[in-house]
Amino acid sequence: MSTVFYSHPACRLHDMGAGHPECPARLDAIADHLLATGLDVALEYREAPQATLVQIERAHTAHYVTEIADLLQRVADSGETRALDPDTIACPATLRAALHAAGAAVAATDDVLAGRASTAFCSVRPPGHHATRDEAMGFCFFNNVAIAARHALDVHGLSRVAIIDFDVHHGNGTEDIIAGDERVLMCSYFQHPLYPYSGAVPKGTNMVNLPMAPYTRGAAVREAIVQQWLPALEAFKPQMIFISAGFDAHREDDLGQMGLVEADYEWMTQRLVEVARTHAQGRIVSCLEGGYHLGALARSVAAHVRVLADVA
């Protein structure tokens, strides 16, 4: 079966201003590199639909969804930008982009569970893993992966799914949403201390958090994954794996101080593919999170997608 690649032109229209690291050029860099390397021919491209508010409410409170959708619609109608916090800025195109980003994750989940694809990568923005049940923050408005995971559980009836969050920043929003939901195992690593300054003490027993000191390199991350993630995943036996795929722990990325390289992302993806093949019929949906050095981002995504697509 194929690997589907979900995106939407609206995801490029969300713009938080000149000089902001979470910029539209991120998606262009990924698309250009896949084309230049020929990897694009191994993927099946699909345009992301918009998520419905009902789908989004599986991860967020109804009050938050109504409030943020109304705010973003007012921004769209006014034609002006609005800062939700110093780092998270809504522009007139943000609502459409956020709905398509979440919709990509949901549609990819449907495709993989229906057997129309074995794996999927969602090249979307805004990212999602800092969005909590009731707050937008850290460049994020809706938590794409959490919405998709709950869709797999509540709509498709799965009993166990894993969320893997590899990003230099702790996925505090995802943790807030799924803490205590024993149907979900969350495994993450992140630089600590670093924004959002959380994760050292997990919020629930259903998560394996690996705080990493600044300047940690790939060998130490791999060792921790082997010692802690993989045994937990083996015991949990997930029926599907969701990945919050952030590439800002790359040594060239200035938003963190970790030292990973493309080979580390390839290695991590290989381990997750092995778990998925053993327990989850190979089913993986991966959604873009961080990664702000355009060259490192594009190369790292290619390394990740190459493994998902089983391209030698």
C-alpha positions as CSV (number, residue, x, y, z in Angstrom):
1,M,0.0,0.0,0.0
2,S,1.0,3.6,-0.5
3,T,2.0,6.4,1.8
4,V,-0.3,9.3,1.5
5,F,1.0,12.9,1.8
6,Y,-1.7,15.3,2.9
7,S,-1.4,19.1,2.7
8,H,-3.5,22.1,1.5
9,P,-2.7,25.5,-0.1
10,A,-4.5,27.2,2.8
11,C,-1.8,26.0,5.2
12,R,0.6,28.3,3.3
13,L,-1.6,31.3,3.8
14,H,-1.4,31.4,7.6
15,D,1.3,34.0,8.2
16,M,2.4,35.3,11.7
17,G,4.5,38.1,10.3
18,A,8.0,38.8,8.9
19,G,10.7,37.0,10.7
20,H,8.5,34.6,12.5
21,P,10.1,31.1,12.5
22,E,6.8,29.3,11.9
23,C,6.5,30.6,8.4
24,P,4.9,29.4,5.1
25,A,8.3,28.8,3.6
26,R,8.5,25.7,5.8
27,L,6.0,23.8,3.7
28,D,7.7,25.0,0.4
29,A,11.1,23.8,1.6
30,I,9.6,20.3,2.3
31,A,7.8,20.1,-1.0
32,D,10.8,21.4,-3.0
33,H,13.2,18.9,-1.4
34,L,10.9,16.0,-2.0
35,L,10.6,17.0,-5.6
36,A,14.4,17.5,-6.0
37,T,15.2,14.2,-4.5
38,G,12.6,12.3,-6.5
39,L,10.9,11.1,-3.3
40,D,7.7,12.7,-4.3
41,V,7.0,9.9,-6.8
42,A,6.8,7.4,-4.0
43,L,3.9,9.3,-2.3
44,E,0.2,9.7,-3.1
45,Y,-0.7,13.3,-2.7
46,R,-4.1,14.3,-1.3
47,E,-5.7,17.6,-0.5
48,A,-6.7,17.9,3.1
49,P,-10.4,18.6,3.9
50,Q,-11.4,20.9,6.7
51,A,-12.0,19.3,10.1
52,T,-15.5,19.8,11.6
53,L,-16.0,21.4,14.9
54,V,-17.4,18.1,16.2
55,Q,-14.1,16.4,15.3
56,I,-12.1,19.1,17.0
57,E,-14.2,18.9,20.2
58,R,-13.0,15.3,20.7
59,A,-9.7,16.9,21.9
60,H,-10.7,20.4,23.0
61,T,-13.5,21.7,25.2
62,A,-16.6,22.8,23.4
63,H,-16.3,26.3,25.0
64,Y,-12.7,26.6,23.6
65,V,-13.7,25.5,20.2
66,T,-16.6,27.9,19.9
67,E,-14.5,30.7,21.4
68,I,-11.4,30.3,19.2
69,A,-13.4,29.6,16.0
70,D,-15.4,32.8,16.7
71,L,-12.2,34.8,17.4
72,L,-10.5,33.5,14.2
73,Q,-13.6,34.2,12.2
74,R,-13.6,37.8,13.4
75,V,-9.9,38.1,12.5
76,A,-10.8,36.8,9.0
77,D,-13.6,39.2,8.6
78,S,-11.6,42.2,9.8
79,G,-8.6,41.5,7.6
80,E,-6.3,42.4,10.5
81,T,-3.9,40.2,12.6
82,R,-4.3,39.6,16.3
83,A,-1.8,38.2,18.8
84,L,-3.1,35.6,21.1
85,D,0.2,35.6,23.0
86,P,3.7,37.0,22.1
87,D,4.4,34.0,19.8
88,T,1.0,33.0,18.5
89,I,-0.6,35.3,16.0
90,A,-3.8,34.9,14.1
91,C,-4.1,36.4,10.6
92,P,-7.2,36.4,8.3
93,A,-6.2,33.0,6.8
94,T,-5.5,31.3,10.1
95,L,-8.9,29.7,10.6
96,R,-8.9,28.0,7.2
97,A,-5.4,26.8,7.7
98,A,-6.0,25.4,11.2
99,L,-9.2,23.6,10.0
100,H,-7.3,22.1,7.1
101,A,-4.4,21.1,9.3
102,A,-6.7,19.2,11.7
103,G,-8.7,17.9,8.8
104,A,-5.5,16.4,7.2
105,A,-4.9,14.4,10.4
106,V,-8.4,13.1,10.5
107,A,-8.6,12.2,6.8
108,A,-5.2,10.5,7.0
109,T,-6.5,8.4,9.9
110,D,-9.6,7.4,7.9
111,D,-7.4,6.4,4.9
112,V,-5.0,4.3,7.0
113,L,-7.8,2.6,9.0
114,A,-9.8,1.9,5.8
115,G,-6.7,0.3,4.2
116,R,-6.4,3.0,1.5
117,A,-2.9,3.7,2.7
118,S,-0.5,2.0,5.1
119,T,1.1,5.2,6.4
120,A,0.5,9.0,6.1
121,F,2.4,12.2,6.5
122,C,0.6,15.5,7.0
123,S,2.6,18.5,5.8
124,V,0.5,21.1,7.5
125,R,0.6,24.2,9.6
126,P,-0.2,25.6,12.0
127,P,1.3,22.9,14.2
128,G,-0.7,21.5,17.1
129,H,1.1,19.9,20.0
130,H,1.1,23.0,22.3
131,A,-2.6,23.5,22.0
132,T,-4.2,22.4,25.2
133,R,-7.8,21.4,25.8
134,D,-8.7,25.1,26.2
135,E,-5.8,27.3,25.2
136,A,-4.0,28.2,22.0
137,M,-0.2,28.7,22.5
138,G,3.2,28.0,21.1
139,F,2.2,28.7,17.5
140,C,-0.7,26.2,17.9
141,F,-4.5,26.6,17.7
142,F,-5.9,23.0,17.3
143,N,-4.1,19.9,18.5
144,N,-4.0,18.0,15.2
145,V,-2.5,14.7,16.5
146,A,-4.8,14.6,19.6
147,I,-7.8,15.2,17.4
148,A,-6.8,12.4,15.1
149,A,-6.0,10.0,17.9
150,R,-9.4,10.6,19.5
151,H,-11.0,10.1,16.1
152,A,-9.4,6.7,15.8
153,L,-10.6,5.7,19.3
154,D,-14.1,7.3,19.4
155,V,-15.2,6.9,15.8
156,H,-13.3,3.9,14.5
157,G,-13.4,2.0,17.8
158,L,-9.8,1.3,18.4
159,S,-8.9,0.4,22.0
160,R,-5.2,1.5,22.1
161,V,-3.2,4.1,20.2
162,A,0.2,5.5,20.8
163,I,1.3,9.1,20.3
164,I,5.0,9.7,19.7
165,D,6.1,13.2,20.1
166,F,9.6,13.9,18.9
167,D,10.3,17.7,19.1
168,V,12.7,19.9,20.9
169,H,9.8,21.3,22.8
170,H,7.6,19.3,25.2
171,G,4.1,18.6,23.7
172,N,2.3,20.0,26.7
173,G,-1.0,20.4,24.9
174,T,-1.1,16.8,23.9
175,E,-0.2,15.7,27.4
176,D,-2.9,18.0,28.8
177,I,-5.5,16.4,26.5
178,I,-4.6,12.7,26.9
179,A,-3.3,12.6,30.5
180,G,-5.2,9.8,32.3
181,D,-6.8,8.4,29.1
182,E,-5.5,4.9,29.4
183,R,-6.4,4.2,25.8
184,V,-3.4,6.3,24.8
185,L,0.3,5.9,25.5
186,M,2.3,9.0,24.9
187,C,6.1,8.8,24.4
188,S,8.1,12.0,24.0
189,Y,11.5,13.5,24.3
190,F,12.2,17.2,24.5
191,Q,14.9,19.6,25.6
192,H,14.6,20.6,29.3
193,P,14.5,23.3,30.5
194,L,13.0,24.9,27.4
195,Y,9.6,26.4,26.4
196,P,7.0,25.5,27.6
197,Y,9.0,24.5,30.7
198,S,6.9,21.4,31.4
199,G,7.1,17.6,31.1
200,A,9.8,16.8,33.7
201,V,7.0,15.5,35.9
202,P,4.3,13.7,33.7
203,K,0.7,14.6,34.2
204,G,-0.4,11.0,34.0
205,T,0.8,7.4,34.2
206,N,0.0,6.9,30.5
207,M,3.1,8.7,29.3
208,V,6.9,8.2,29.0
209,N,8.6,11.5,29.0
210,L,12.3,11.8,28.3
211,P,13.6,15.3,29.3
212,M,17.0,15.9,27.6
213,A,19.6,18.3,28.6
214,P,20.8,21.0,26.2
215,Y,23.4,19.8,23.7
216,T,22.2,16.2,23.9
217,R,23.2,14.4,20.7
218,G,21.5,11.5,18.9
219,A,23.3,8.6,20.5
220,A,21.9,9.6,23.9
221,V,18.4,10.0,22.5
222,R,18.6,6.6,20.8
223,E,19.7,4.9,24.0
224,A,16.9,6.5,26.0
225,I,14.4,5.4,23.3
226,V,15.6,1.8,23.4
227,Q,15.6,1.7,27.2
228,Q,12.2,3.5,27.8
229,W,10.0,4.0,24.8
230,L,10.4,0.7,23.1
231,P,9.6,-1.5,26.2
232,A,6.6,0.7,27.0
233,L,5.3,0.4,23.4
234,E,5.9,-3.4,23.3
235,A,3.9,-3.8,26.5
236,F,1.1,-1.5,25.4
237,K,0.7,-3.0,21.9
238,P,-0.8,0.0,20.1
239,Q,-3.3,-0.7,17.4
240,M,-2.2,2.5,15.6
241,I,0.7,5.0,16.0
242,F,0.4,8.8,15.7
243,I,3.6,10.9,15.4
244,S,3.9,14.5,16.3
245,A,7.0,15.0,14.1
246,G,9.1,17.9,15.1
247,F,12.5,18.4,13.6
248,D,13.7,21.3,15.7
249,A,16.0,19.1,17.8
250,H,18.3,19.2,14.7
251,R,21.7,20.6,15.4
252,E,21.2,23.3,12.8
253,D,18.0,24.6,14.3
254,D,18.3,27.7,16.4
255,L,15.1,27.3,18.4
256,G,16.7,24.6,20.5
257,Q,20.1,23.4,21.6
258,M,20.0,19.7,20.8
259,G,22.3,17.9,18.4
260,L,20.2,15.5,16.3
261,V,20.8,14.9,12.5
262,E,18.8,13.4,9.7
263,A,20.1,9.9,10.5
264,D,18.6,10.1,14.0
265,Y,15.2,10.8,12.6
266,E,15.6,8.0,10.1
267,W,16.5,5.6,13.0
268,M,13.6,6.7,15.2
269,T,11.2,6.3,12.3
270,Q,12.5,2.8,11.6
271,R,12.0,1.8,15.2
272,L,8.4,3.1,15.1
273,V,7.7,1.3,11.8
274,E,8.9,-1.9,13.4
275,V,6.5,-1.5,16.4
276,A,3.7,-0.6,14.0
277,R,4.3,-3.7,11.9
278,T,4.4,-5.9,14.9
279,H,1.3,-4.6,16.7
280,A,-0.6,-2.1,14.5
281,Q,-0.7,-3.6,11.0
282,G,1.9,-1.0,10.0
283,R,-0.6,1.8,10.6
284,I,1.1,5.2,11.2
285,V,-0.1,8.8,10.8
286,S,2.5,11.5,11.2
287,C,1.9,15.2,11.4
288,L,4.4,18.0,11.1
289,E,5.2,20.0,14.3
290,G,8.4,22.0,14.7
291,G,11.5,22.5,12.5
292,Y,12.6,26.0,11.6
293,H,15.9,25.8,9.8
294,L,14.5,25.3,6.3
295,G,17.3,23.1,5.0
296,A,17.5,20.9,8.0
297,L,13.7,20.6,8.2
298,A,13.4,19.5,4.5
299,R,16.2,16.9,4.8
300,S,14.9,15.6,8.1
301,V,11.3,15.3,6.8
302,A,12.6,13.4,3.7
303,A,14.5,11.0,5.9
304,H,11.4,10.4,8.0
305,V,9.0,10.0,5.0
306,R,11.5,7.8,3.2
307,V,11.2,5.2,6.0
308,L,7.4,5.6,6.2
309,A,7.2,4.9,2.4
310,D,9.7,2.1,2.6
311,V,11.9,3.6,0.0
312,A,15.4,2.3,0.0
